[in-house]
Amino acid sequence: MVAPLKVGIAGLGTVGAEVVRLIETQARVLAGRSGRGIRVVAVTARSKAKKRGVDLRGVEWARDPMALATHPGIDCFVELMGGAGDPALSAVEAALNAGKSVVTANKALLAKHGLKLAKSAEKHGGALNFEAAVGAAIPVIKTLREGLSGTGINRVYGILNGTCNYILTRMEQEGLSFAECLKDAQRLGYAEANPSFDVDGHDTAQKLAILASLAFGTKVAQSAVYVEGISSIAPEDLRAASDLGYRVKLLGVAVRTAKGIEQRVHPTMVPKSSSIAQVMGVTNAVTIDGEGIPPITLVGPGAGGAATASAVVADIADVARGIRANPFGRPIAQLRDTKKAPMERHEGGYYIRLLARDFPGTAAAIATRLAEQKISIESIVQRHPNGGAAPADGKAVPVPVILITYATHEDAVRRALAAVQKDKVISGRPQVIRIEKN
């Protein structure tokens, strides 16, 4: 008989408690799939008295995360506390340095310290598994690291934040403003009281940095990711996108280019016909473009206690089976440095919404500035307010003009729009949204 894998769990919130429950209720299935039993033998959390809905009788309580990480009676340390610093960082380091395997759902920790932790795992022989850190129940880590290990990856992109996808979905379907949808998301628990980490794109950036490392063999570097959030998106942008055959999503995109790996997070127009455009609400999705194969899209719940716990338990089962994959798909010494790609060099199509002043010469001035930067227009839509009727007070009202460009460079778009603003033929700031083709 093979001895059971003895697990210690630090953090007994929604996810941690669900992990305990799954290991208990799925004990027979896990033992059958892993070739050995899995037992939770010790835990630690901020409050021992809190009711968690799971039976912890017979389970040892460690005094703190560090004591649990170095506990001689555990084989696998499960970190579910969160945060890029201590106590998570010190505890995970201690467990790996002691030769134990570690399972974590902590994207912030991996985005900031993943290389150092992977080096410790490599040196001391333990596993470092983190499927739940990106996309929760969506098995994108294993797909990139193991399932597609023989395939060259050209691009990986996806919807990696359910809060933003929920807000954009509601805005599109109900014509609500960003502020209205955010308030509702907070009421329903999809958004935090301080939602900036989600809606400004930083959560997606952490996840993308991890995916880019796995896909392209680069060192994890959140600082290499260009980031924009969704707060500037207006209902009229979503209506215009729909009319033009697109849908707006906050995407994390990592793509191989002739100048290196481009990593970016920003609102993006995607064709309605694409798989990623069909993903609505709090659901997440990741599309992988590999050499010689059609794009693969993985869709599922990207957050939540049950979804995250299922990925954590799957990682624990891999430890029980004796699987020891390189955490980022390659030995640490083979991972390449990566730098932030200047967005000015980005090449692609663009959606541009301008409020053009309604007087002679405006259209010609805009066209001239675009032509100076060699920007070709695929389509142009002019939306006269009030159906084109003259306003009652006789004052000219700015006319929304929507342009879709063919592929061009971002610096050309920026130069053209700066010149248009200097010409004083538009009101306010132009709205610019990048377009991601299939």
Disulfide bonds with the S-S distance in Angstrom:
none
